[in-house]
């Protein structure tokens, strides 16, 4: 069973404390290798070369449907997130989730990245957002990622059968 965490972007964004010292900036194709370097360190079991990020994310950036963001602390890149639009379903995805370098975790940098990503998706017309927590490091790392998303306003969704994303959001909205 796959686990998903979803956010309803038709409602106000979660009101969470962020790191006032972190600066989150959108980056273009020319900085995707920097995103890749972060992913190699946070998701090394899955991404082993920064060029993989350039190759995978680059076409989405070129098409205008994905916007990577990097979090900087004291001018150093310490985290990233890459939200992607799905204009048909109106549901954005946090492509690969939120990533923060291990030595900078538990400092609200991930929360800062997440809120910027959700805001970008909402500003681009998305009605909802989702992420599938997965960390090749371990099941415990996946559990921590899932707990982070739930603590920052996401809701659990466990897929038991194949259904379209709009149907799932409609069911979620009806259950409130």
N, C-alpha and C positions, 0 to 999 in steps of 0.2 A: 504494500500500500504506500503510495506516494503522499508525502505531507506537503501541503501548501499553506502559506500564510498570505492573507489578502487584506487590503485596505480599501475602504469606500472613500473615494476622492470627491464624492458629491457632498460630503460632510466636512466640517473643519478639520484641518490637519491636527495630528496629536500635539498637545501642548506639553512638550518635554524640555527639560533644561538641556542646553547644548554647551559646548566648550567655547567660551568667549574669546579664547586665544587662537582658535583654529580659523583658517581662511579657506573656504571651499570655492574653487574656481572651475568653470567649464574649460575643457581642453579640446583641441582639434586633432585632426589626423596626425599632425606633426609631433604631437606629444603622446601618442598611443604607446610608444615604447616605454615611456615613463610609467604609464598605467601597468604595462606588462611586467615591469621590474617589481612593482608592488605585488602583483599577482604571483610571481615566481616565489616570493618570500611568504605570502600568506596561503597560497594554494599550490605549493610546490609538487604535491603528489599528482596534480592535474595539469598544471601549466609549468613547463620547464624552460621555456625560452620566450623572452619578451616579444619576439617577432610573431609568435602565435597570436598574441593579442592584436597586433597590427593587422595581420592577415584576416582574423575573424571579425573584429569590430570595425575595421576600416571601411568595408563596403556599406555597413549600416550608417556610419557617420557620413559617408559620401552621399547616401540617399536621404539624409536629413531625418532619420528615424531613431537614431541613438545619440545620446549626449553624455560622454564620459565626464566625470568630475573628479578632481584630485583635491584632497585635504592637505593643507600645508600648516605646519607648526614651526614657528621660528624659521620660516623660509624653506623648510625641508618637507618633501612629500612623505606623508605618513599614512595615507589611506586613499581609497577610491571607490567609486560606484558608477555603473553605466546603465541608466534607465533607457528602455527602448519602447517606442510607441507601437501600438497595433491599432491603426486607424479604423480598421473594419470592426473589431470587437469593442473598441474604446477602452481596452484594458492594457495598461502598461506593465512591463515586466522589468524587474531589477535583474538585469542580465548578469548572472553569476553572483548576485548579492552584494553586500557591503563588505569591504575589506579594510582592515586596519592592521598595520604592522604590530606584531606581538608586544614589543616593548612600549607601545603607545595605547594599548587597550585599557578599557575601564576608566577612560578619561573623557567620555562623551563625544569623542571624535566620530564614532560610528553613528551616533544619534544625529550629529550635525550633518553628516553625509546623507543619511536616510531622509531627513526632513527636506533637504535641498532637492534630492531626487524626486520625492513625492510631489513637492511643489512644482517642479519642472513638468512632471507628467500631467498634473492637474491644469497647469497653465497652457499646455498643449492640447487640452480637450479630453483627456482620459477621464473616465468615470470611476475607474478602479485601478488597482495595482496588485501585483502578486510576485512572490518569490518562492522558489522551492529550496528550502535550506538543505545544503549538501556540502560536506567538507570531506575530501578524500583522506584527510589526516586521521580521522577516527570517528566512531559513532558519537563519542562524547563531544567532539568539536562540532558535529552537526547538531547535537542537542543544545549546545551553548548558543549557536547561531539561531536556532529556532526560538529559544528563550528570549534572546535579544529582540527579535522581530515582534514577538508577542508583547514584550514589555514596552515597546515603542508604538503601541496602538494597533498592531496587526491582529487579525483573528484567524484561528485555526480553520483550515478546510482540509478534510481528508477525502481524497477522491476514491470512490468505491466503484464507480462505473464511468464509462466514457460519456461525458456530456460537454456541451460547448461552454466556453468561458462566459458568454453573456447569460446563459441559463444559470450558471453557478452564482454569478453576482446577483441576478434577480432573486434567486432563492435566499441568498444571504440577506438582501435588503428586506425581503418579506418576513424573515424570521425575527426582525427587530421589534 
